[in-house]
Amino acid sequence: MDIDSHLIGDDNVIPRDRYTSPEFAALEFELLWARVWQVACREEEVDEVGAFCEYLIGDQSILVVRSEPDAIEAFHNTCLHRGTRLAEGTGRFQDGCIRCRYHAWCYALDGKLVEVVDSHEFDPLPPDVGLKPVRVDQWGGFVWVCLDPAAPPLVDYLDPLPTLLAPYQLHRLRMRTYLSTVLPANWKVAVDAFNEGYHVQGTHPQILPWTDDVSLDYEPLGIHSHYGRLPNARRQLRPSPRLGLSEGDYDEGEILESFIQGLGGLFYEDERILVEQIRATTSDGATMLSRYQRGRRSLLAARGVAVDDFSDDQLTSADDVYFFPNMVGPIYPGIAIIFRVRPNGTDPDTCIKDTWFLAWPQEGEEKRARRRFFPDWTERDWGEITNQDYANMEHVQIGMKSRGPGFRLNRRQEANILHMHRVIDRYLSDP
């Protein structure tokens, strides 16, 4: 395959086959997925010695294991004997042993081969033989893996996101909900849908009365990117400027209430009660937004959330962060919703999307969220906004197969998407 013909030129036109071609997908597996750091799971999913989690990317299966109270290992998930997959999904290895289901070869949790049935009938095995390790590291409460021994350290790969996100203390959040589904589109289609606000006016017009979709800032952050807090983003209770409404034509209380209801998965019941109280009481001269921000600070502090490093404006704004290549989502103080998107096997026309609701831990909550998988996204009601996003994706993928020209992006509001493609090209053109 001629790589150059599939790269983005100086005109910023995106070739369609980057989303549809099996050959291009194969290049991504060889030169992108095999070289980047990617999230395998949350630390709390492997919280006990012997707990494991399988991570699948393309045709590769990686086994993440808690080998000691303070140590996590990762291995290629294959037995050294006949290649059998050693574990699937999540669970816990009993008796500190990773035992192959086929011929019962056994490995210690650190990967070392410790038992071979009828070992005297084999040629002598090296004394230190064991499962092939995969690079593994931790940041933000996530367990990251990388198939490339020559890749930079995780902290360098993520730079500057650890600095930007330090106040959120993501490592202290716990997974409240874990939902997975298969979407009928290339993995980049799904990432694109959550990495810009330009589609709101076309896909989610019902939220324009309570969201300013225009005043968003987009910026690259190393190989990653970010959008969100412009000076006017979520810092005024106003509708989208696209509606052409003047001050006095809308009710700030209705906007605040709609905002909380529209993003209900990210907020608690007591925040909805707070909004009702603010709307029902007389103002003390402060704006409705500032009253809500003060109240929200108190609610978060009462839950134990560390809020001292956040301004009032940050308490009602999200940092929408894109972790290259496949994780994106809005992060609020004490709460985050993270989307991880992967190719579905080696099929360029479908992808797996994981949705993780993370929240500051509360006393009495379950220790670990139950994974729920929906092979067909239409089997579940994801809420009006997400349903609209998912419904778009099949149409995007079908449209990408048209023999039309390459597509052009909005140079500001879709700048993060173009940046993603440019970074992909760096990997593809620098083997």
Secondary structure by P-SEA (a helix, b strand, c coil): cccccccccccccccccccccaaaaaaaaacccccbbbbcccccccccccbbbbbbcccbbbbbbbccccbbbbcccccccccccccccbbbbccccccccccccccccccccccccccccccccccccccccccccccccbbbbbccccccccccccccccccccccccccccccbbbbbbccccaaaaaaaacccccccccccccccccccccbbbbbcccccccccccccccccccccccccccccccaaaaaaaaaaaacccccaaaaaaaaaaaacccccccaaaaaaaaaaaaaaaaccccccccccccccccccccccccccccccccbbbbbbbcccccccbbbbbbbbbcccccccccbbbbbbbcccccccccaaaaaaaaaaaaaaaaaaccccccccccccaaaaaaaaaaaaaaaacc
